[in-house]
Amino acid sequence: MPFLTVAAIYFILWWTVLFIVLPLGYRSQGEEGEVTLGTVESAPARFRGGRVIFLTTVISAAIYLAYHLASVYFGFGIGSIPDIIPSFK
């Protein structure tokens, strides 16, 4: 598989996983009881960007590895998915 294809698939996967990981462990300032002046209660209590990026990278790498193993070594691809919509030919 060409490097650019691998990078594109991983990039799309990484951004999708990012939005899944963002709400994990989220605590708002309202839940913590310490609302900073000038912010809303729903703002995050603590910035945890490093943790989010690390988890996103690890989960994305695991998913991409599973995809790569299934497609390259086991031969599964888009054509292996059964047709859901019947053909009316």
Backbone bond lengths (Angstrom), bond angles and torsions (degrees), N, CA, C in turn:
res aa  C-N    CA-C-N  psi(-1)  N-CA   C-N-CA  omega(-1)  CA-C   N-CA-C  phi
1 M - - - 1.441 - - 1.536 107.56 -
2 P 1.320 117.74 131.83 1.474 120.32 179.64 1.535 111.86 -63.22
3 F 1.332 115.13 149.64 1.463 120.79 -176.68 1.528 111.53 -60.25
4 L 1.321 117.70 -39.30 1.466 120.51 -178.47 1.532 111.10 -64.52
5 T 1.309 117.28 -36.70 1.465 120.95 176.53 1.523 110.78 -66.15
6 V 1.315 116.41 -43.81 1.471 120.97 177.81 1.525 109.88 -60.78
7 A 1.329 116.84 -45.27 1.469 120.87 -179.38 1.529 111.11 -64.04
8 A 1.332 117.49 -40.13 1.468 120.56 -179.59 1.523 111.42 -66.48
9 I 1.322 116.85 -44.32 1.466 120.46 179.24 1.528 110.18 -63.79
10 Y 1.328 117.11 -44.32 1.464 120.42 -179.83 1.532 111.25 -65.74
11 F 1.329 117.52 -39.08 1.467 121.78 178.87 1.526 111.11 -60.88
12 I 1.326 117.00 -47.32 1.466 120.92 179.37 1.522 110.05 -65.11
13 L 1.315 116.89 -42.89 1.462 121.28 178.74 1.523 111.18 -62.86
14 W 1.345 117.32 -42.10 1.458 121.65 -178.87 1.529 110.80 -61.33
15 W 1.333 117.03 -45.33 1.467 119.65 -179.18 1.515 111.92 -67.58
16 T 1.323 117.75 -34.94 1.465 120.69 177.27 1.528 110.11 -65.94
17 V 1.324 116.61 -45.55 1.465 120.98 179.83 1.527 110.82 -66.53
18 L 1.324 117.78 -32.38 1.474 120.79 178.86 1.522 110.99 -56.38
19 F 1.331 116.70 -44.68 1.465 119.44 -178.33 1.526 112.35 -74.17
20 I 1.316 117.68 -14.94 1.459 120.95 173.21 1.525 109.80 -83.02
21 V 1.333 117.60 -36.02 1.463 122.50 -175.79 1.532 111.95 -81.04
22 L 1.323 118.29 -29.47 1.474 120.73 -175.28 1.526 114.76 -51.65
23 P 1.316 120.47 -45.86 1.471 118.17 -177.96 1.530 115.20 -79.17
24 L 1.328 118.84 -5.59 1.466 120.33 -179.43 1.527 110.23 -67.94
25 G 1.307 117.05 123.41 1.458 122.04 178.21 1.520 114.13 74.35
26 Y 1.320 117.56 14.62 1.468 121.71 -177.95 1.522 110.71 -71.07
27 R 1.316 116.48 130.48 1.466 123.04 173.86 1.518 107.45 -127.93
28 S 1.323 116.18 126.57 1.458 119.72 -179.43 1.530 110.60 -85.37
29 Q 1.316 115.22 165.23 1.467 119.66 177.74 1.522 110.40 -64.90
30 G 1.320 117.56 -32.71 1.460 120.92 177.55 1.516 112.26 -65.32
31 E 1.342 117.15 -38.39 1.465 121.28 178.12 1.524 111.28 -69.54
32 E 1.324 116.65 -34.24 1.458 121.20 179.37 1.530 111.65 -77.81
33 G 1.328 117.41 -20.91 1.456 121.41 -179.99 1.516 114.41 82.36
34 E 1.315 117.44 11.40 1.465 121.61 -179.51 1.527 109.06 -127.90
35 V 1.330 116.35 84.66 1.460 121.06 -179.21 1.523 109.03 -88.13
36 T 1.331 116.44 122.25 1.456 122.27 179.24 1.518 109.42 -73.60
37 L 1.318 116.72 138.47 1.454 122.07 -179.51 1.534 109.80 -58.91
38 G 1.323 115.81 130.47 1.459 121.03 178.71 1.518 113.98 92.83
39 T 1.340 118.45 1.22 1.461 121.54 177.51 1.515 109.55 -120.07
40 V 1.322 115.37 164.54 1.463 120.25 177.79 1.524 109.06 -89.08
41 E 1.329 115.82 161.83 1.463 120.32 -178.83 1.518 112.86 -65.34
42 S 1.333 117.29 -25.67 1.470 120.15 -176.94 1.529 113.14 -84.10
43 A 1.320 118.21 0.36 1.468 121.06 177.78 1.523 109.57 -68.26
44 P 1.339 117.68 149.09 1.470 119.89 179.67 1.523 111.82 -61.16
45 A 1.324 115.94 142.09 1.461 120.48 179.24 1.522 110.95 -74.22
46 R 1.344 116.89 -39.36 1.461 121.93 179.21 1.518 109.52 -133.52
47 F 1.330 116.43 138.32 1.454 120.79 175.35 1.516 108.30 -79.85
48 R 1.298 117.24 125.50 1.466 121.96 -178.00 1.526 110.28 -130.21
49 G 1.314 115.51 49.94 1.453 121.86 -176.54 1.515 113.80 -63.61
50 G 1.326 117.33 -38.93 1.462 120.64 -179.90 1.509 112.12 -63.77
51 R 1.327 116.18 -41.99 1.462 121.45 179.28 1.515 110.85 -64.77
52 V 1.340 116.83 -42.22 1.457 121.63 -179.61 1.525 110.44 -64.81
53 I 1.325 117.67 -45.23 1.463 121.21 -179.78 1.529 110.73 -65.20
54 F 1.336 117.60 -41.07 1.459 120.87 178.91 1.523 111.19 -62.91
55 L 1.340 117.14 -49.30 1.463 120.70 -179.94 1.527 111.32 -62.56
56 T 1.327 116.76 -41.28 1.457 120.72 179.26 1.521 110.95 -61.92
57 T 1.308 117.35 -43.27 1.462 121.66 -179.34 1.523 111.38 -65.89
58 V 1.319 117.58 -43.90 1.465 121.26 -179.01 1.531 110.93 -66.40
59 I 1.323 117.49 -46.18 1.462 120.77 -179.27 1.521 110.65 -65.83
60 S 1.334 117.24 -41.50 1.468 120.88 178.64 1.520 111.34 -63.50
61 A 1.322 116.76 -40.76 1.462 120.41 178.51 1.526 110.93 -63.57
62 A 1.324 117.46 -40.87 1.466 120.85 178.95 1.528 111.16 -65.48
63 I 1.324 117.37 -42.96 1.458 120.63 178.90 1.524 110.69 -66.21
64 Y 1.340 116.97 -41.95 1.457 119.32 179.24 1.527 111.15 -66.10
65 L 1.311 117.60 -38.26 1.458 120.62 177.47 1.529 110.65 -61.66
66 A 1.322 117.31 -42.98 1.467 120.94 177.68 1.531 110.57 -63.36
67 Y 1.333 116.73 -41.79 1.474 120.53 177.42 1.529 110.42 -63.14
68 H 1.324 116.74 -44.31 1.460 121.03 -178.11 1.529 110.91 -64.16
69 L 1.320 116.87 -43.96 1.462 120.28 177.80 1.528 111.06 -62.64
70 A 1.324 117.21 -42.70 1.461 120.50 -178.96 1.524 111.75 -67.05
71 S 1.329 117.68 -38.57 1.459 119.34 -176.18 1.521 113.18 -83.78
72 V 1.311 118.96 -41.92 1.462 120.96 -174.84 1.526 111.77 -85.44
73 Y 1.311 117.97 -49.02 1.456 120.55 -172.68 1.537 113.69 -88.40
74 F 1.336 117.61 -32.73 1.455 120.10 -178.63 1.517 113.35 -102.32
75 G 1.320 118.18 -9.69 1.462 121.82 174.64 1.511 116.27 79.87
76 F 1.310 118.40 13.86 1.460 120.37 177.41 1.521 109.30 -81.30
77 G 1.315 116.05 141.15 1.450 120.67 178.53 1.515 110.24 -151.10
78 I 1.314 115.48 -168.14 1.469 120.21 179.73 1.525 110.12 -62.20
79 G 1.315 117.79 -35.47 1.463 121.39 179.29 1.515 113.54 -67.68
80 S 1.311 117.70 -16.04 1.465 121.22 -179.77 1.528 112.75 -81.69
81 I 1.305 116.65 -14.02 1.466 120.69 -179.67 1.530 108.29 -76.11
82 P 1.319 118.36 126.82 1.466 119.40 -179.39 1.522 111.35 -64.78
83 D 1.325 114.51 149.78 1.464 119.95 178.72 1.525 109.77 -70.22
84 I 1.320 115.99 128.80 1.457 121.10 178.25 1.521 110.41 -88.99
85 I 1.326 115.19 -40.14 1.459 120.78 -179.26 1.523 108.30 -91.63
86 P 1.340 117.60 128.14 1.463 118.84 -178.73 1.520 111.59 -70.01
87 S 1.313 114.99 153.68 1.459 121.40 178.58 1.523 109.09 -88.36
88 F 1.328 117.91 129.72 1.465 122.07 -179.21 1.532 110.06 -108.15
89 K 1.311 116.96 50.11 1.473 120.72 -179.29 1.503 111.07 -90.01
